[in-house]
Amino acid sequence: MTEQEIKNLVGRVVDSVINDGNITLEAANALIEKVKAKAEEIGVKAVVAVADASANPVSVQCMDGAFIASYDIAFNKAYTVTALKMPTTTLSKLAAPGGSLYGIQFTNQGRIVIFGGGVPLYNKNGQLVGGLGVSGGSESEDTFLAEYGAEVFSKGN
């Protein structure tokens, strides 16, 4: 994909975030396609999930050959980052033994994920509009893909 095609896609993603503060299905699917393309480039069979600002699912897509378990993990990462308004990598430090949020992963019916691969998505005004969760690779690969997705999303903001 050329740089101009990426800019056009990013523009469409950002333009389709609606004023009520939630990411739309169109924006979520466009973002997921970009993350899946990057996952394919690095050899990861990922599940990519997007939640809206209220942590409700907007879209989840599974690449062929992705782990079955990655579905729940990806969506729960998207849930976690919108529910707590922080990346899962930040939460992992706070949830470590002795951390101020130690044990948080046992709340919310076990939906809180305390390892990398989830990032909040913000509009140009700094308002939380959704969350992105990626699962299927190592923690560092999932984190890379999620951060890539957040960067793609923010470029048009």
C-alpha positions as CSV (number, residue, x, y, z in Angstrom):
1,M,0.0,0.0,0.0
2,T,1.4,3.4,-1.0
3,E,1.8,6.2,1.5
4,Q,-1.1,8.1,-0.2
5,E,-3.4,5.1,0.1
6,I,-2.6,4.9,3.8
7,K,-3.3,8.6,4.2
8,N,-6.6,8.1,2.4
9,L,-7.6,5.2,4.5
10,V,-6.6,7.0,7.7
11,G,-8.7,10.0,6.6
12,R,-11.7,7.7,6.1
13,V,-11.2,6.1,9.4
14,V,-11.0,9.3,11.3
15,D,-13.8,11.0,9.3
16,S,-16.1,8.1,10.2
17,V,-15.8,8.6,13.9
18,I,-19.1,10.1,14.8
19,N,-19.7,13.1,17.0
20,D,-21.3,11.2,19.8
21,G,-17.9,10.0,20.9
22,N,-18.0,6.4,19.5
23,I,-16.1,4.7,16.8
24,T,-18.3,3.5,13.9
25,L,-18.4,0.1,12.4
26,E,-16.9,1.5,9.2
27,A,-14.0,3.1,11.1
28,A,-13.5,-0.1,13.2
29,N,-13.4,-2.3,10.1
30,A,-11.0,0.0,8.2
31,L,-8.7,0.0,11.3
32,I,-8.9,-3.8,11.7
33,E,-7.9,-4.3,8.0
34,K,-4.8,-2.2,8.5
35,V,-3.8,-4.1,11.6
36,K,-4.4,-7.4,9.9
37,A,-2.2,-6.4,7.0
38,K,0.6,-5.5,9.3
39,A,0.1,-8.8,11.2
40,E,0.4,-10.7,8.0
41,E,3.7,-8.7,7.2
42,I,5.2,-9.9,10.5
43,G,3.8,-13.4,10.3
44,V,1.2,-13.2,13.1
45,K,-2.2,-14.8,12.7
46,A,-4.1,-12.4,14.9
47,V,-7.6,-11.7,16.1
48,V,-8.3,-7.9,16.1
49,A,-11.1,-6.4,18.1
50,V,-12.5,-2.9,18.4
51,A,-14.9,-1.8,21.2
52,D,-16.7,1.5,21.4
53,A,-16.2,4.1,24.2
54,S,-18.6,2.2,26.4
55,A,-16.6,-1.0,26.0
56,N,-19.2,-2.6,23.8
57,P,-18.1,-4.7,20.8
58,V,-18.1,-2.9,17.4
59,S,-16.1,-5.5,15.3
60,V,-13.9,-8.5,15.8
61,Q,-12.1,-10.2,13.0
62,C,-10.1,-13.4,13.1
63,M,-7.3,-14.1,10.6
64,D,-7.3,-17.6,9.1
65,G,-5.4,-19.9,11.4
66,A,-5.6,-17.7,14.5
67,F,-5.9,-19.3,17.9
68,I,-9.4,-19.9,19.1
69,A,-8.5,-18.5,22.5
70,S,-7.3,-15.2,20.9
71,Y,-10.9,-14.2,20.2
72,D,-11.9,-13.7,23.8
73,I,-8.4,-12.3,24.7
74,A,-8.5,-9.7,21.9
75,F,-12.0,-8.5,22.7
76,N,-11.2,-8.4,26.5
77,K,-8.2,-6.3,25.7
78,A,-10.4,-3.8,23.9
79,Y,-12.8,-3.9,26.8
80,T,-10.0,-3.4,29.3
81,V,-8.6,-0.3,27.7
82,T,-11.9,1.4,27.4
83,A,-13.1,0.4,30.8
84,L,-9.9,1.6,32.5
85,K,-8.8,4.3,29.9
86,M,-5.2,3.0,29.7
87,P,-3.1,0.6,27.5
88,T,-2.8,-2.9,28.8
89,T,1.0,-2.5,29.0
90,T,0.4,0.3,31.6
91,L,-2.0,-1.8,33.5
92,S,0.4,-4.7,33.6
93,K,2.8,-2.7,35.7
94,L,0.0,-1.5,38.0
95,A,-1.4,-5.0,38.4
96,A,1.9,-6.6,39.2
97,P,2.5,-8.0,42.7
98,G,2.8,-5.0,45.0
99,G,1.2,-2.7,42.4
100,S,-1.7,-0.4,43.3
101,L,-4.1,-2.5,41.1
102,Y,-2.8,-6.0,42.0
103,G,-5.6,-8.5,41.5
104,I,-7.7,-6.3,39.2
105,Q,-7.7,-9.1,36.6
106,F,-10.1,-11.0,38.9
107,T,-12.8,-8.3,38.7
108,N,-15.3,-7.6,36.0
109,Q,-16.1,-11.3,35.5
110,G,-12.4,-11.9,34.6
111,R,-12.6,-9.7,31.6
112,I,-9.6,-7.5,32.6
113,V,-6.5,-8.3,30.7
114,I,-3.2,-7.3,32.3
115,F,-0.7,-8.0,29.5
116,G,0.1,-6.1,26.3
117,G,-1.9,-5.8,23.1
118,G,-4.6,-3.4,24.0
119,V,-4.7,0.4,23.4
120,P,-7.4,3.1,23.8
121,L,-8.4,5.1,20.7
122,Y,-8.8,8.8,21.0
123,N,-10.2,11.4,18.6
124,K,-8.5,14.7,17.8
125,N,-10.0,16.3,20.9
126,G,-8.5,13.7,23.2
127,Q,-11.8,12.1,23.8
128,L,-11.9,8.3,24.2
129,V,-13.8,6.8,21.2
130,G,-13.0,3.2,21.5
131,G,-10.4,0.5,22.3
132,L,-8.3,-1.8,20.1
133,G,-7.3,-5.3,21.2
134,V,-5.0,-7.7,19.4
135,S,-4.2,-11.3,20.2
136,G,-2.4,-14.1,18.5
137,G,1.3,-13.4,18.7
138,S,3.7,-13.0,21.6
139,E,3.0,-10.2,24.0
140,S,5.5,-7.9,22.2
141,E,4.0,-8.7,18.8
142,D,0.4,-8.0,20.1
143,T,1.6,-4.8,21.6
144,F,3.4,-3.7,18.4
145,L,0.3,-4.4,16.4
146,A,-2.0,-2.6,18.8
147,E,0.3,0.4,19.0
148,Y,0.6,0.4,15.2
149,G,-3.2,0.5,15.0
150,A,-3.4,3.4,17.4
151,E,-0.8,5.3,15.4
152,V,-2.8,4.7,12.1
153,F,-6.0,5.8,13.8
154,S,-4.4,9.0,15.3
155,K,-2.6,10.1,12.1
156,G,-5.8,11.7,10.8
157,N,-6.7,13.4,14.2
